[in-house]
Amino acid sequence: MSDEHWIAEAARLGEAVRGRTAPNPNVGCVIVADGALIARGATAPGGRPHAEAIALAAAGERARDATLYTTLEPCAHPSERGPTCAALIPAAGIVRVVIGFQDPDPRTAGQGIAMLRAAGVEVTQLDSQAARDSLSGYLTRMTTGRPRITLKLALSIDGKIALPSGESKWITGEDARAHVHLARSHSDMILVGRGTYLADSPSLDVRLPGLEMWSPRRALLTRGGAVEGWEILSSPDDVFRLHDVNDLLVEGGSGAATAFLAADLVDRILIYRAPILVGAGKSSFGYIGLDAIAGAHGRWRALDGARLGIDRLEVYERTP
């Protein structure tokens, strides 16, 4: 198996714990000896232990002379909660480390690699798209100072989110709604606008068997003051003070969607499109600052999609 294969395997482990490790990154790690997987690890809920420490503990003596694959450069900054991963790895007898992506955290950036090489460990650094994708929330926060922001929309074929009366339950079917709950479980925080809060009193929890404990923190976009149990953002720019949030999911409604798009703060869009026509109804969002069609082109690229029962998921990503 190639280095890219094992890094992709580590990335799948890291992706599985997205939304549960902030402010730490959701790292995945595997240890391989003689072409066989001998141990795996992913960052524990709350951010500790780190993925490498978990995998090394699982491997034990089998780690000696093995290769460790990790999606992110092993940490080099000391902590009161234990030694650095860059120190643990050579101490366990690992002879080679393959890194999917260099850590942009200035406390580690390049220093983890330097520590490993100084200890005699061979280091290979990839620019792995799989690793980058799995860590996209953390990488966005470290490089822009705000979480990665995903906008979720449930739409009819003709792009409506509700009837003229405001009725919107349920535009999509059960499979699409279950997928939304999965997306919630991989988010650190979920946000709605005040209109949605007043109209629907949403709980915004995760209601999938076995995942209920991963309901994200709730946030409200409003200038109306505090609401018990909700974090308040008075404007989209307040996301820059969310220093412990890697992934923010904006769920509704059209006011919140419009505000974040107009502020150019959306990184990804999830569209759950139902095979229905609404006609006259509520649009997904209003004016977002676009005055010419030419300005709309090139801003978004379509990624993977999927059929979810009777509905279809469309995924769009902001063009770099």
C-alpha positions as CSV (number, residue, x, y, z in Angstrom):
1,M,0.0,0.0,0.0
2,S,1.2,3.5,-0.8
3,D,1.7,6.4,1.6
4,E,-1.3,8.1,0.1
5,H,-3.4,5.1,0.9
6,W,-2.5,5.0,4.6
7,I,-2.9,8.8,4.9
8,A,-6.4,8.5,3.4
9,E,-7.1,5.8,6.0
10,A,-5.9,8.1,8.8
11,A,-8.1,10.9,7.3
12,R,-11.2,8.8,7.6
13,L,-10.5,8.3,11.2
14,G,-10.0,12.0,11.7
15,E,-13.2,12.9,9.8
16,A,-15.2,10.6,12.1
17,V,-14.4,12.8,15.1
18,R,-14.9,16.1,13.4
19,G,-16.9,18.4,15.7
20,R,-15.7,16.7,18.9
21,T,-12.2,17.9,19.5
22,A,-12.2,21.7,19.2
23,P,-10.2,23.8,19.8
24,N,-7.8,21.0,19.0
25,P,-7.6,19.5,15.5
26,N,-9.5,16.2,14.7
27,V,-6.4,14.2,13.7
28,G,-6.3,10.6,12.5
29,C,-3.4,8.3,12.8
30,V,-2.4,4.7,11.8
31,I,0.7,2.7,12.5
32,V,1.9,0.2,9.9
33,A,4.5,-2.5,10.0
34,D,5.5,-4.8,7.2
35,G,2.7,-3.5,5.1
36,A,0.0,-4.3,7.7
37,L,-2.0,-2.0,9.9
38,I,-1.2,-2.6,13.6
39,A,-2.9,0.3,15.3
40,R,-5.1,3.3,14.8
41,G,-6.1,6.4,16.7
42,A,-8.1,9.6,16.4
43,T,-8.1,12.6,18.7
44,A,-10.2,11.9,21.7
45,P,-13.3,14.1,22.5
46,G,-12.2,17.3,24.1
47,G,-8.9,17.2,22.3
48,R,-6.9,14.8,24.4
49,P,-5.3,12.3,24.2
50,H,-4.0,13.1,20.7
51,A,-4.4,10.6,17.9
52,E,-0.7,9.7,17.8
53,A,-0.7,9.0,21.6
54,I,-3.7,6.7,21.3
55,A,-2.3,4.8,18.3
56,L,1.1,4.3,20.0
57,A,-0.6,3.0,23.2
58,A,-2.6,0.6,21.1
59,A,0.5,-0.6,19.2
60,G,2.8,-1.1,22.3
61,E,6.0,-2.9,21.5
62,R,4.8,-3.5,17.9
63,A,5.5,0.2,17.2
64,R,9.2,-0.5,17.2
65,D,10.6,-0.1,13.7
66,A,7.1,0.7,12.3
67,T,5.9,3.7,10.2
68,L,3.4,6.1,11.7
69,Y,1.0,8.0,9.4
70,T,-0.7,11.1,10.8
71,T,-2.9,13.6,9.0
72,L,-1.3,16.6,10.8
73,E,2.3,17.3,11.9
74,P,2.8,15.9,15.5
75,C,2.6,18.6,18.1
76,A,5.8,20.1,19.4
77,H,4.5,22.5,22.1
78,P,4.6,21.1,25.7
79,S,1.5,20.8,27.8
80,E,0.7,20.1,31.4
81,R,-1.4,17.2,30.1
82,G,1.5,15.2,28.8
83,P,4.6,15.1,26.6
84,T,4.5,16.2,23.0
85,C,3.7,13.7,20.2
86,A,7.0,14.7,18.6
87,A,8.7,13.3,21.7
88,L,6.5,10.3,22.1
89,I,7.0,9.0,18.6
90,P,10.8,8.4,18.6
91,A,10.6,7.1,22.2
92,A,8.2,4.4,21.0
93,G,10.7,3.2,18.4
94,I,8.9,4.5,15.3
95,V,11.5,4.9,12.5
96,R,9.4,6.7,9.9
97,V,6.6,9.2,10.0
98,V,4.4,10.3,7.1
99,I,2.6,13.6,7.6
100,G,-0.5,14.5,5.6
101,F,-0.3,18.3,6.3
102,Q,2.0,20.7,8.2
103,D,0.4,22.2,11.3
104,P,-0.2,26.0,10.8
105,D,-0.2,26.5,14.6
106,P,2.9,28.6,15.2
107,R,3.6,26.7,18.4
108,T,4.3,23.6,16.2
109,A,4.6,24.7,12.5
110,G,7.7,22.9,11.3
111,Q,9.1,22.3,14.8
112,G,7.4,18.9,15.1
113,I,9.1,17.8,12.0
114,A,12.4,19.2,13.1
115,M,12.2,17.4,16.5
116,L,11.5,14.0,14.8
117,R,14.4,14.4,12.4
118,A,16.7,15.4,15.2
119,A,15.7,12.2,17.0
120,G,16.7,10.2,13.9
121,V,13.2,9.6,12.6
122,E,12.7,9.7,8.8
123,V,10.0,12.1,7.9
124,T,8.0,12.3,4.7
125,Q,5.6,15.3,4.3
126,L,2.8,15.0,1.8
127,D,0.4,17.7,0.7
128,S,-2.6,15.3,1.1
129,Q,-6.0,16.5,-0.1
130,A,-7.6,13.8,2.0
131,A,-5.8,15.1,5.1
132,R,-6.6,18.7,4.2
133,D,-10.3,18.0,3.7
134,S,-10.6,16.1,7.0
135,L,-9.0,19.0,8.9
136,S,-10.6,21.8,7.0
137,G,-12.4,23.3,10.0
138,Y,-9.2,23.5,12.1
139,L,-7.2,24.7,9.2
140,T,-9.7,27.4,8.4
141,R,-9.7,28.6,11.9
142,M,-5.9,28.7,12.2
143,T,-5.4,30.5,8.9
144,T,-8.4,32.9,8.9
145,G,-9.2,33.4,12.6
146,R,-12.7,32.0,12.2
147,P,-14.4,28.6,11.9
148,R,-15.1,26.9,8.6
149,I,-18.7,27.9,7.9
150,T,-21.2,25.6,6.2
151,L,-24.6,26.8,5.1
152,K,-27.3,24.2,5.0
153,L,-30.4,24.8,2.9
154,A,-33.5,22.5,2.3
155,L,-35.0,23.6,-1.0
156,S,-37.7,22.7,-3.5
157,I,-36.8,22.2,-7.1
158,D,-37.5,25.9,-7.7
159,G,-35.4,27.0,-4.8
160,K,-38.0,27.8,-2.2
161,I,-37.6,27.1,1.5
162,A,-41.2,27.5,2.5
163,L,-44.7,28.3,1.3
164,P,-45.9,31.9,1.4
165,S,-47.5,31.2,4.8
166,G,-44.1,30.2,6.1
167,E,-44.9,26.5,6.3
168,S,-41.7,24.4,5.7
169,K,-42.2,21.1,7.5
170,W,-41.2,19.0,5.9
171,I,-39.8,20.0,2.5
172,T,-37.4,17.0,2.5
173,G,-37.9,13.4,3.5
174,E,-36.6,11.3,6.4
175,D,-33.3,10.3,4.8
176,A,-32.3,13.9,4.1
177,R,-33.3,15.0,7.6
178,A,-31.2,12.2,9.0
179,H,-28.2,13.4,7.0
180,V,-28.7,16.9,8.5
181,H,-28.5,15.4,12.0
182,L,-25.2,13.7,10.9
183,A,-23.9,17.0,9.7
184,R,-24.9,18.5,13.1
185,S,-23.0,15.8,14.9
186,H,-19.8,16.8,13.1
187,S,-20.2,20.5,13.9
188,D,-19.0,22.3,17.0
189,M,-21.7,24.9,16.8
190,I,-25.0,25.4,15.0
191,L,-26.6,28.7,14.2
192,V,-30.0,30.0,13.2
193,G,-31.5,33.5,12.8
194,R,-33.9,35.1,15.2
195,G,-36.8,34.6,12.8
196,T,-36.3,30.9,12.7
197,Y,-35.9,30.8,16.4
198,L,-39.2,32.6,17.0
199,A,-41.1,30.7,14.3
200,D,-39.9,27.1,15.0
201,S,-38.3,27.1,18.5
202,P,-35.7,24.7,17.1
203,S,-33.9,22.3,19.5
204,L,-31.0,21.9,17.0
205,D,-30.0,18.6,18.7
206,V,-28.8,15.4,17.2
207,R,-31.5,12.7,17.1
208,L,-29.6,9.8,15.6
209,P,-29.3,6.6,17.7
210,G,-25.9,6.6,19.4
211,L,-25.0,10.1,18.4
212,E,-27.3,12.1,20.7
213,M,-24.4,13.1,22.9
214,W,-22.7,15.0,20.1
215,S,-25.4,17.7,19.8
216,P,-23.4,20.9,19.1
217,R,-23.6,24.2,21.0
218,R,-26.3,26.5,19.8
219,A,-25.9,30.1,18.5
220,L,-28.4,32.7,17.6
221,L,-27.9,35.5,15.1
222,T,-29.7,38.5,16.6
223,R,-29.4,42.0,18.0
224,G,-32.2,41.3,20.4
225,G,-30.2,40.4,23.5
226,A,-29.4,37.2,25.4
227,V,-31.4,34.0,25.2
228,E,-30.9,31.4,27.8
229,G,-28.7,28.5,26.7
230,W,-27.8,30.1,23.4
231,E,-24.6,32.0,22.3
232,I,-25.4,35.3,20.7
233,L,-23.9,36.6,17.6
234,S,-25.0,40.1,16.7
235,S,-23.5,40.0,13.2
236,P,-21.7,37.4,11.0
237,D,-18.4,39.1,11.9
238,D,-18.8,37.9,15.4
239,V,-17.5,34.5,14.1
240,F,-14.0,35.9,14.5
241,R,-14.4,35.7,18.3
242,L,-15.3,32.0,18.2
243,H,-11.7,30.8,19.0
244,D,-12.8,27.4,20.3
245,V,-15.0,26.5,17.2
246,N,-13.6,24.7,14.2
247,D,-16.8,24.0,12.3
248,L,-19.9,26.2,12.4
249,L,-23.2,25.0,10.7
250,V,-25.6,27.8,9.7
251,E,-29.0,26.1,9.4
252,G,-31.5,28.9,8.9
253,G,-33.4,30.8,7.9
254,S,-33.2,33.1,4.9
255,G,-32.1,36.1,7.0
256,A,-29.1,34.2,8.4
257,A,-28.2,32.7,5.0
258,T,-28.4,36.1,3.4
259,A,-26.3,37.8,6.1
260,F,-23.5,35.2,5.9
261,L,-23.4,35.2,2.1
262,A,-23.4,39.0,1.9
263,A,-20.5,39.0,4.4
264,D,-18.6,36.5,2.2
265,L,-18.2,34.2,5.1
266,V,-19.6,30.9,3.7
267,D,-17.0,28.2,2.8
268,R,-19.4,25.4,1.9
269,I,-23.1,24.9,1.0
270,L,-25.1,21.8,1.6
271,I,-28.3,21.8,-0.5
272,Y,-30.9,19.2,0.3
273,R,-33.2,19.4,-2.7
274,A,-36.6,17.8,-2.7
275,P,-38.5,16.8,-5.8
276,I,-41.3,19.2,-5.3
277,L,-42.4,22.5,-6.8
278,V,-43.6,25.3,-4.5
279,G,-44.1,28.2,-6.9
280,A,-44.9,31.4,-5.0
281,G,-43.1,31.0,-1.7
282,K,-40.1,32.1,0.4
283,S,-36.8,32.2,-1.3
284,S,-33.7,30.8,0.3
285,F,-32.1,34.2,0.7
286,G,-32.3,37.8,-0.4
287,Y,-29.8,40.4,-1.8
288,I,-26.2,39.3,-1.2
289,G,-24.4,42.2,-2.9
290,L,-24.4,40.8,-6.4
291,D,-25.4,43.2,-9.2
292,A,-24.2,41.4,-12.3
293,I,-24.4,37.7,-13.3
294,A,-20.8,37.9,-14.4
295,G,-19.8,38.4,-10.8
296,A,-21.5,35.2,-9.8
297,H,-19.4,32.9,-11.9
298,G,-16.3,31.3,-10.5
299,R,-17.2,31.7,-6.8
300,W,-18.3,28.2,-6.2
301,R,-17.5,24.7,-7.4
302,A,-19.6,21.6,-7.2
303,L,-18.3,18.7,-5.2
304,D,-19.8,15.3,-4.6
305,G,-23.5,14.8,-4.4
306,A,-25.7,11.9,-3.2
307,R,-29.2,10.6,-3.4
308,L,-30.9,10.6,0.0
309,G,-34.1,8.6,-0.4
310,I,-36.4,10.8,-2.6
311,D,-34.1,13.8,-2.2
312,R,-30.7,14.8,-3.5
313,L,-27.7,16.3,-1.7
314,E,-25.7,18.9,-3.6
315,V,-22.4,20.0,-2.1
316,Y,-20.7,23.3,-3.1
317,E,-17.4,24.6,-2.0
318,R,-16.0,28.1,-2.1
319,T,-13.4,28.5,-4.9
320,P,-10.0,29.2,-3.4
